[in-house]
Amino acid sequence: MNGIRTVGAQLLSFATILGLGVALVVPICAQVAKSALGPVGTVWGGEHISLEVTADGATLEFDCATASITKPLTVDAKGIFRAEGTFTRERPGPTMRDGNPAASATFSGSIHGNNLRLHIVSGATNEAHGDYVLVRDQPGRVMKCR
């Protein structure tokens, strides 16, 4: 009978250790899926650009455009990223009935500490839309074209 108690105690200890291991690993895995830009609602800003982290990725505002990154942003070991999304030009004055068409876009750059460098190209011709430097938790300085 004593051997059964010992085996039972060992199984209970194993189950406890396994449960603790799962409890520690699950939060770590959940953090990997988070955006490198920070939690939802985090703001990054710079000259002529503002970025806000969303559950799906991020939304961006420019002086005369809007954009979206369509998945949470991930970076490699060097802080470098590349993400897909859309870029939509805005123009002053009346807009067309169907609005301004969104073009597929590629967002690339790097994140180091609270600084983000961003390069954007869009469309079939990979038209460049500029290089930006953004700072975490700083409002962007955007003057919307109207």
N, C-alpha and C positions, 0 to 999 in steps of 0.2 A: 504493500500500500504506500509505503514511503517513496518508492520509485515513481509511482504514478503522480504523487504530489510534486515531485521534483520536475518531471516532464511537463506537468501542467503549469508549474511556475515558470519554467523556461519558455514554454509557448506563450504564456501571458507576457513575459518580458520581451520576447521577440515581437509580439503584436504591438506592444507599447512603443518599442523602438521604431518599428515600421510605421506606425501611426505618426510619430513625431517626425520621421523622415519625410513622409508625405506632406505633413503640415508645413514643413520648412521649404520643400521643393515647389509646391504649388504657387506660393506667392512669388517666388523667384521667376518661375515660368510666366506668370501673369505680367510681371514687370517687363519682360522681354517684348511683349506685344504692344506696350505703350509707345507712344510717339517720342522720338528723340527731341522733339520740340518742347516737350513738357506736357502736363495734364491739360485736359480740355479747359479752354478759357484763357490759357497763357497767351500773352500778347508779345509780339516782337515788332519793333518799329525802326524806321530809318528815313532818310530823305526820299520823299515821294512814294513811300510804301509802308503798309501796315499789314501784319499777318496775325491771324488769330487761330489757335489750335481748336479743331472740332473733333467730334467722335470719329468722323470719317477721314480726317486728315488735317486740312487747314483751308481757310479762306484768306484771300489777299485782296487788298484795295490799293490801287494806284491812282495817280492824278486823273488819268483818262482810260482806265481799264479796271477789270476785276479778274480774278483767277481763283482756281481751286486745285488743291492737291487732294487726290481722291482716295488715298490710303494713308494710314499712320506712317510717318517718316521713320526710316531706320538708317543708321550710320554704320560704317565699318570701323575697324579698330583705330583708324586715323581720323575719324570724324567726318568722313566724306560720304555724301549721299547722292542719289539720283532717284527722282520720283516722276510719276506721270500725273497729268491732270488736264485742265482746260484753261484757256486764256481768252478773254472777251474784251475787245476794244470798246471804248465809249467815245462818243463825239458830242460836242456841244450842239445845242439846238434839238429839233425834233428827231425822233428815232423812227426807223422803218417799222412798218406794221408788225413784222415778225421779230422785231428787236435786232440787236447786233448778234451775228452768229459767233458761237464759241468755236475756237480752234483747239485741236489737241496740242498739248504743250509738255515740254520736259523741263523739270526744275532740277538743277544740280548745284553743288557747292559743298560747303563744309561748316561744321559747328565746332567751335572751340570755346569752352566755358560759356560765357554769356554773349558771345559774338557769333553771328551767322553770316556767311557770305553766300549770295544767291545769284545764279545765272539762269535766265529763262529764254528758251527758244520755243517757237510754235509754228504750226502749219507744215505743209508739205515741203516748203523751202527752208525750214528751220530758221525762220526770221528771228533775229536776236532782239530781245526787249530790254536789254540792259543788264548791268551787274550792280548788285545792291549789297550794302552792309547794314545788317539789322542788329539791334541790341535787345536782349530779353528784358521783359517788363518795362520797356520804354514805348510810349505812344509814337506812332508813325506821324510824319509831317506830310500829310496828303492834302492837296488843294484840288478838289474835284472840278473837272472841266464841266461847265454848265452852259 
